[in-house]
Amino acid sequence: MSTARRRVELDPDSVERDLARLVLTVIELLRRLMEQQALRRVEDGGLTEDQEERIGLTLMLLEDRMELLRTRFGLKPEDLNIDLGPLGPLL
């Protein structure tokens, strides 16, 4: 009895988009965590005015870059909210 070999046919565009989705999801999760930490430090008074401004500008720049990358790969912000099954959505 011979076993038939299964071939997985992958669309290169789909693979690239799915990989981009995964990477951008991780980056978005880290961005949100950094933003929460920054807000906590601002509320605690642990940052100088210059530090607050730099963090704000950095987070805004990161959001702009994320938007460019999402557009490049045809993704919407909600596409990055991966469903973790019984745990619910990631973001």
Phi, psi and omega in degrees: 000124181264145178265132178281135178276135176264135176250134175268119179262118182246138175272118183305323179294321180292318180297315180298316181295317180294321177294317177299319179300315180296313181296315180294329176295316178297317179297318179296320177298314178295321178299316180294320177296318178296320180296317178298317179296318179297316179298320178298316180292324177295313180297326179281351181075023183272005182234149173282168179299320178297318179296318178300316180295316179298316179296316179300314180296319179297315180294323177294318178296318179298318178297319177299316180295321178298318179297317178299316181291320177300317179297316180303323183257009177068036182250147174256160180307321181291342177292340182273355181270081184293135178279123181261028178065237184296340179279343181093191181287149182291314186259000000 
